[in-house]
């Protein structure tokens, strides 16, 4: 079992910036995701960082959000710039290790944080 603890959420105005942090002890060998869920909407995958250093972003945040990690500090970050009201959501940190076998994804582990609220006002 691993605990992931997010922080850094808050209220920011249109065009502002926030940096979300996620603390854990298993990031060095994990694929890390940031997800978000807005009220009455489905959860959305926002950003991914693989153990090899590859990144991927949702089209809605490309060029504005950056995912990164610090293995020494056991921290993962989501830098969010030029924030918009549609970015308002609870943001979740997720660390997982998985493989695919005959089309089925098999998880060695899949840990989630408790979420941190981000609110962008117009």
C-alpha positions in Angstrom: 0.0 0.0 0.0 1.3 3.5 -0.9 -0.2 6.8 0.2 -0.3 9.6 -2.3 -1.0 13.1 -0.9 -1.9 16.0 -3.2 -1.6 19.6 -2.3 -1.4 23.0 -4.0 -5.0 23.4 -5.1 -6.9 26.6 -4.5 -8.8 29.5 -6.0 -7.2 31.4 -8.9 -8.4 34.0 -11.4 -8.6 33.5 -15.1 -5.1 33.4 -16.6 -3.5 32.6 -13.3 -1.2 29.7 -12.4 -1.0 26.9 -9.8 1.4 24.1 -9.1 -0.1 20.9 -7.8 2.2 18.6 -5.8 1.8 14.9 -5.0 4.0 13.2 -2.5 4.6 9.4 -2.6 7.3 6.8 -2.3 6.8 4.8 -5.5 7.2 7.3 -8.3 10.6 6.2 -9.6 9.2 3.0 -11.2 5.7 4.1 -11.9 3.6 5.6 -14.6 2.1 8.7 -13.1 -1.1 10.4 -14.2 -3.0 13.5 -13.2 -6.7 13.2 -13.6 -9.5 15.7 -12.9 -13.2 15.5 -12.4 -15.5 18.5 -12.6 -19.0 18.4 -11.1 -21.4 16.3 -13.2 -18.7 15.4 -15.6 -16.7 12.2 -16.2 -13.2 11.9 -14.9 -10.7 13.1 -17.5 -7.0 12.1 -17.9 -5.0 15.3 -18.0 -1.4 14.4 -18.1 0.8 11.3 -18.0 4.5 10.8 -17.2 6.0 7.3 -17.8 8.9 5.8 -15.8 11.0 6.4 -18.9 10.2 10.1 -19.0 7.7 10.3 -21.8 4.8 12.7 -21.3 1.4 13.0 -22.8 -1.3 15.6 -22.3 -5.0 16.0 -23.0 -5.6 18.4 -25.9 -7.4 20.8 -23.6 -4.3 21.4 -21.6 -1.4 21.1 -24.1 0.9 24.0 -23.9 -0.5 25.1 -20.6 0.2 22.2 -18.2 3.5 20.4 -17.4 3.9 17.2 -15.5 7.2 16.5 -13.8 8.7 14.5 -10.9 11.6 14.7 -8.5 12.7 11.2 -7.5 14.9 12.5 -4.7 12.1 14.3 -3.0 9.5 11.6 -4.0 7.3 14.4 -5.5 5.3 14.7 -8.6 4.1 18.1 -9.9 1.5 19.5 -12.3 2.4 23.0 -13.3 -0.7 24.8 -14.6 -0.5 28.1 -16.4 -3.1 30.3 -18.2 -5.9 28.7 -16.2 -9.4 28.8 -17.5 -12.8 28.4 -15.7 -13.2 25.1 -17.5 -10.1 23.8 -15.6 -12.1 23.9 -12.4 -12.2 20.4 -11.0 -10.9 18.1 -8.3 -7.4 16.9 -9.4 -6.2 13.5 -8.6 -2.7 12.1 -8.6 -2.4 8.4 -9.7 0.7 6.1 -9.7 0.5 2.8 -11.4 2.5 0.0 -12.8 0.9 -2.2 -15.4 1.5 -4.4 -18.4 -0.7 -5.6 -21.3 -1.2 -9.2 -22.1 -3.4 -10.3 -25.0 -5.3 -7.0 -24.9 -5.9 -7.0 -21.1 -4.2 -4.5 -18.8 -2.8 -6.2 -15.7 -2.0 -3.9 -12.8 0.9 -4.6 -10.4 -0.4 -1.6 -8.4 -2.7 1.4 -8.9 -2.7 4.0 -6.2 -4.7 7.2 -6.0 -4.5 10.4 -3.9 -7.5 12.0 -2.2 -7.7 14.9 -4.6 -7.2 18.6 -4.4 -9.7 21.2 -5.5 -8.8 23.7 -8.2 -11.2 26.6 -8.9 -10.7 29.2 -11.6 -12.9 32.3 -11.5 -13.7 34.4 -14.5 
